[in-house]
Amino acid sequence: MGVVSLDLPEDVDRRLQQLADRTGRNQASCMVEGVQEYLDDQEDLHIAEQRLNDLRTGQSGTVPLNEAM
């Protein structure tokens, strides 16, 4: 497992500690989950942007909803 060190703004650190306390987890597990969700979202966004670009440039087309279903 990789190790990352960062300085969090005080309000973010406080919120993170409050979340950890409320959920019975430690800050590290909350941060790992947050990073995983962020990466999932960013990867999905990249795919969507690429597909939109492909559509706009004519490299792909659309499928009517009734055909997709």
C-alpha positions in Angstrom: 0.0 0.0 0.0 1.3 3.5 -0.9 1.7 6.2 1.7 0.6 9.7 1.1 1.1 12.7 3.3 -0.9 15.9 3.0 -1.8 19.0 4.9 -5.6 19.4 5.3 -7.2 22.7 5.9 -8.4 22.8 9.5 -12.1 22.7 8.6 -11.6 19.6 6.4 -9.6 17.9 9.1 -12.3 18.7 11.7 -15.0 17.3 9.4 -13.0 14.2 8.6 -12.5 13.5 12.3 -16.2 14.1 13.0 -17.1 11.6 10.3 -14.6 9.1 11.6 -16.0 9.5 15.1 -19.7 9.2 13.9 -19.0 6.1 11.8 -16.6 4.3 14.2 -13.8 4.3 11.7 -10.5 6.0 11.5 -9.6 9.0 9.4 -7.5 6.9 7.0 -10.3 4.5 6.1 -12.6 7.5 5.5 -10.0 9.1 3.2 -9.4 5.9 1.3 -13.1 5.5 0.6 -13.3 9.2 -0.4 -10.4 8.9 -2.8 -11.8 5.7 -4.3 -15.2 7.4 -4.9 -13.5 10.4 -6.4 -11.4 8.3 -8.8 -14.5 6.3 -9.8 -16.3 9.6 -10.6 -13.4 11.1 -12.5 -12.9 7.9 -14.5 -16.6 7.8 -15.4 -16.5 11.5 -16.3 -13.5 10.9 -18.6 -15.3 8.1 -20.4 -18.5 10.3 -20.8 -16.5 13.2 -22.2 -14.6 10.9 -24.6 -17.9 9.4 -25.9 -19.5 12.9 -26.2 -16.4 14.0 -28.2 -16.7 10.8 -30.4 -20.4 11.7 -31.0 -19.6 15.3 -31.9 -16.8 14.4 -34.3 -18.9 11.7 -36.0 -16.8 8.8 -34.8 -19.8 7.3 -33.1 -23.6 7.5 -33.5 -26.7 7.3 -31.3 -29.1 4.4 -30.7 -32.8 5.1 -30.2 -34.0 4.3 -26.7 -36.5 1.6 -27.9 -33.6 -0.2 -29.6 -31.4 0.1 -26.6 -34.1 -1.4 -24.4 
